[in-house]
Amino acid sequence: MKILCVCGLGQGTSLILRMNVETVLRELGLQADVENTDVSSASSERPDYIITSNELAQSLEGHSSKIIIVNNYFDMNEIKTALQSNIN
């Protein structure tokens, strides 16, 4: 499973989201290849899941990957809930 964490510039915020997603995945006992990038680069990649904010998800509309919305990249409970309800 490949997960892409996306923010506007692909630097600080997406890296924080990536680290938090990796932590939650460990807690859930799930393994995934997790990367981070900017929204324009994400449009050309083909991960299984893209995790991003509602605003950036709109620019990825029509992407073949499943888009998971997380509005607070620091909220571990929100990340956990989003992952549990979207990853089979």
Backbone as CSV, one residue per row, in Angstrom:
resi,resn,N_x,N_y,N_z,CA_x,CA_y,CA_z,C_x,C_y,C_z
1,MET,0.854,-1.168,0.000,0.000,0.000,0.000,0.903,1.235,0.000
2,LYS,0.574,2.187,-0.852,1.324,3.433,-0.915,0.398,4.594,-0.565
3,ILE,0.887,5.452,0.333,0.130,6.623,0.780,0.970,7.860,0.509
4,LEU,0.336,8.882,-0.041,1.002,10.147,-0.327,0.368,11.238,0.515
5,CYS,1.176,11.912,1.332,0.717,13.040,2.149,1.020,14.322,1.383
6,VAL,0.001,15.154,1.194,0.131,16.294,0.292,-0.197,17.612,0.995
7,CYS,0.678,18.601,0.762,0.408,19.972,1.191,0.698,20.894,0.008
8,GLY,0.570,22.175,0.213,0.742,23.130,-0.877,2.125,23.156,-1.486
9,LEU,3.164,23.110,-0.657,4.535,23.201,-1.156,5.320,21.901,-1.044
10,GLY,4.778,20.915,-0.346,5.440,19.618,-0.233,6.605,19.577,0.720
11,GLN,6.668,20.535,1.639,7.815,20.591,2.538,7.375,20.343,3.975
12,GLY,7.177,21.370,4.745,6.959,21.232,6.180,5.685,20.542,6.587
13,THR,4.557,21.024,6.116,3.282,20.501,6.584,3.074,19.054,6.156
14,SER,3.417,18.734,4.918,3.225,17.350,4.467,4.182,16.393,5.173
15,LEU,5.348,16.871,5.568,6.290,16.040,6.319,5.734,15.734,7.710
16,ILE,5.144,16.729,8.351,4.506,16.514,9.658,3.356,15.518,9.516
17,LEU,2.535,15.707,8.477,1.429,14.784,8.237,1.961,13.378,8.005
18,ARG,3.017,13.253,7.228,3.617,11.939,6.955,4.037,11.254,8.258
19,MET,4.739,11.970,9.121,5.194,11.383,10.381,4.005,10.953,11.238
20,ASN,2.951,11.762,11.268,1.771,11.422,12.060,1.011,10.242,11.458
21,VAL,0.945,10.166,10.142,0.310,9.026,9.481,1.092,7.751,9.783
22,GLU,2.412,7.811,9.715,3.236,6.642,10.024,3.020,6.171,11.463
23,THR,2.907,7.108,12.390,2.653,6.766,13.792,1.318,6.064,13.944
24,VAL,0.275,6.610,13.320,-1.065,6.008,13.409,-1.083,4.635,12.749
25,LEU,-0.427,4.490,11.606,-0.378,3.193,10.940,0.274,2.140,11.837
26,ARG,1.355,2.514,12.528,2.009,1.590,13.465,1.044,1.178,14.565
27,GLU,0.305,2.156,15.109,-0.670,1.870,16.166,-1.751,0.909,15.678
28,LEU,-2.126,1.031,14.411,-3.172,0.188,13.835,-2.630,-1.150,13.322
29,GLY,-1.314,-1.301,13.355,-0.706,-2.532,12.872,-0.714,-2.655,11.356
30,LEU,-0.742,-1.531,10.670,-0.746,-1.520,9.207,0.604,-1.089,8.669
31,GLN,0.984,-1.649,7.530,2.231,-1.258,6.888,1.927,-0.551,5.579
32,ALA,2.692,0.504,5.302,2.514,1.245,4.059,3.791,1.997,3.740
33,ASP,3.977,2.257,2.470,5.039,3.140,2.006,4.432,4.534,2.012
34,VAL,4.895,5.409,2.922,4.317,6.742,3.081,5.329,7.778,2.605
35,GLU,4.898,8.638,1.706,5.741,9.712,1.186,4.998,11.035,1.295
36,ASN,5.731,12.130,1.141,5.100,13.447,1.149,5.551,14.234,-0.081
37,THR,4.650,15.110,-0.544,4.940,15.911,-1.729,4.007,17.115,-1.796
38,ASP,4.208,17.926,-2.833,3.336,19.083,-3.053,2.161,18.681,-3.942
39,VAL,1.161,19.530,-3.971,-0.085,19.205,-4.668,0.117,19.062,-6.181
40,SER,0.976,19.862,-6.794,1.152,19.747,-8.244,1.885,18.458,-8.620
41,SER,2.842,18.025,-7.817,3.538,16.756,-8.075,2.620,15.563,-7.819
42,ALA,1.724,15.701,-6.866,0.816,14.601,-6.523,-0.079,14.227,-7.693
43,SER,-0.388,15.180,-8.538,-1.299,14.899,-9.650,-0.713,13.905,-10.641
44,SER,0.614,13.768,-10.683,1.237,12.834,-11.620,1.627,11.504,-10.976
45,GLU,1.432,11.361,-9.676,1.780,10.124,-8.987,0.538,9.244,-8.850
46,ARG,0.757,7.962,-8.609,-0.348,7.002,-8.528,-0.303,6.152,-7.253
47,PRO,-0.407,6.778,-6.087,-0.462,5.995,-4.848,-1.858,5.390,-4.671
48,ASP,-1.979,4.503,-3.709,-3.300,3.950,-3.398,-4.180,5.009,-2.736
49,TYR,-3.558,5.819,-1.866,-4.287,6.843,-1.116,-3.515,8.155,-1.121
50,ILE,-4.249,9.257,-1.175,-3.672,10.583,-0.991,-4.355,11.191,0.223
51,ILE,-3.549,11.653,1.178,-4.094,12.309,2.369,-3.755,13.788,2.274
52,THR,-4.781,14.627,2.350,-4.587,16.063,2.199,-5.750,16.817,2.825
53,SER,-5.684,18.133,2.781,-6.750,18.973,3.314,-7.897,19.074,2.311
54,ASN,-9.028,19.535,2.784,-10.199,19.696,1.933,-9.919,20.652,0.772
55,GLU,-9.219,21.741,1.045,-8.922,22.732,0.006,-8.073,22.136,-1.112
56,LEU,-7.028,21.388,-0.744,-6.144,20.804,-1.745,-6.790,19.616,-2.441
57,ALA,-7.681,18.938,-1.773,-8.374,17.796,-2.381,-9.172,18.246,-3.597
58,GLN,-9.690,19.458,-3.556,-10.461,19.979,-4.686,-9.611,20.068,-5.948
59,SER,-8.332,20.392,-5.796,-7.456,20.486,-6.964,-7.012,19.106,-7.456
60,LEU,-7.243,18.061,-6.659,-6.899,16.691,-7.053,-8.140,15.910,-7.491
61,GLU,-9.246,16.607,-7.638,-10.493,15.971,-8.047,-10.300,15.238,-9.372
62,GLY,-10.801,14.022,-9.452,-10.650,13.214,-10.653,-9.410,12.330,-10.647
63,HIS,-8.581,12.444,-9.608,-7.382,11.614,-9.491,-7.798,10.163,-9.280
64,SER,-7.001,9.231,-9.785,-7.348,7.806,-9.671,-7.170,7.258,-8.256
65,SER,-6.413,7.933,-7.413,-6.193,7.482,-6.037,-7.378,7.854,-5.156
66,LYS,-7.569,7.099,-4.091,-8.587,7.429,-3.089,-8.073,8.628,-2.291
67,ILE,-8.863,9.691,-2.222,-8.480,10.903,-1.496,-9.060,10.829,-0.080
68,ILE,-8.192,11.014,0.910,-8.599,11.035,2.317,-8.395,12.455,2.838
69,ILE,-9.443,13.027,3.400,-9.394,14.408,3.895,-9.022,14.424,5.378
70,VAL,-7.995,15.211,5.704,-7.606,15.480,7.088,-7.397,16.987,7.184
71,ASN,-8.196,17.657,7.989,-8.107,19.107,8.070,-7.080,19.597,9.076
72,ASN,-6.831,18.811,10.128,-5.835,19.189,11.126,-4.725,18.150,11.106
73,TYR,-3.609,18.478,10.479,-2.501,17.545,10.300,-1.829,17.159,11.615
74,PHE,-2.165,17.856,12.701,-1.577,17.586,14.012,-2.496,16.745,14.899
75,ASP,-3.744,16.559,14.486,-4.743,15.864,15.295,-4.669,14.358,15.025
76,MET,-4.015,13.642,15.912,-3.807,12.207,15.739,-5.135,11.445,15.704
77,ASN,-6.118,11.900,16.472,-7.425,11.233,16.470,-8.132,11.413,15.134
78,GLU,-8.049,12.598,14.556,-8.659,12.834,13.250,-7.981,11.981,12.175
79,ILE,-6.653,11.909,12.226,-5.900,11.095,11.266,-6.282,9.626,11.415
80,LYS,-6.354,9.153,12.652,-6.696,7.754,12.907,-8.100,7.432,12.399
81,THR,-9.053,8.301,12.687,-10.422,8.095,12.242,-10.499,8.090,10.717
82,ALA,-9.790,9.018,10.070,-9.810,9.092,8.616,-9.216,7.845,7.989
83,LEU,-8.113,7.356,8.551,-7.489,6.149,8.021,-8.375,4.925,8.237
84,GLN,-8.927,4.794,9.425,-9.759,3.628,9.728,-11.002,3.574,8.842
85,SER,-11.574,4.714,8.524,-12.808,4.705,7.736,-12.551,4.629,6.234
86,ASN,-11.305,4.784,5.798,-11.031,4.783,4.360,-10.144,3.651,3.875
87,ILE,-9.353,3.056,4.766,-8.446,1.988,4.346,-9.064,0.644,4.722
88,ASN,-9.174,-0.189,3.743,-9.807,-1.501,3.963,-8.840,-2.474,4.597
